[in-house]
Amino acid sequence: MGTIILIILVLALIGALPAWPHSRSWGYAPSGVTGLVVVILLIMLLTGRL
């Protein structure tokens, strides 16, 4: 389960980078949402809920 979550997080972080022309105008929204998901998952892992 942890390996699947790690793979999904890495793919989400790569996808949040504004490297493609169509996503340059998105600003910080994709990386902010990805960062929020990472923080929530870290809190869940530290409290033993995941």
C-alpha positions in Angstrom: 0.0 0.0 0.0 2.8 2.4 0.9 4.6 1.8 -2.4 1.4 2.6 -4.4 1.0 5.8 -2.5 4.6 6.8 -3.1 4.3 6.1 -6.8 1.1 8.2 -7.1 2.7 11.1 -5.1 5.8 11.1 -7.4 3.6 11.2 -10.5 1.5 14.0 -9.0 4.6 16.0 -8.2 5.9 15.6 -11.7 2.5 16.5 -13.2 2.3 19.6 -11.1 5.4 21.2 -12.6 4.4 24.0 -15.0 6.8 22.7 -17.7 4.3 22.4 -20.6 3.0 25.4 -22.5 -0.7 24.8 -21.7 -0.1 24.7 -18.0 2.2 27.7 -17.6 -0.7 30.1 -16.8 -2.1 27.8 -14.0 0.2 29.4 -11.4 0.8 27.6 -8.1 -2.5 25.8 -7.9 -1.4 22.3 -9.0 1.7 22.3 -6.9 -0.3 23.8 -3.9 -2.9 21.0 -4.1 -0.2 18.4 -4.4 1.6 19.8 -1.4 -1.6 19.8 0.6 -2.2 16.1 -0.3 1.4 15.3 0.7 1.0 17.0 4.1 -2.3 15.2 4.8 -0.8 11.9 3.9 2.2 12.5 6.1 -0.1 13.4 9.0 -2.1 10.2 8.4 1.1 8.1 8.3 2.5 9.7 11.5 -0.8 9.1 13.4 -1.1 5.5 12.1 -4.4 6.1 10.2 -3.0 4.9 6.9 
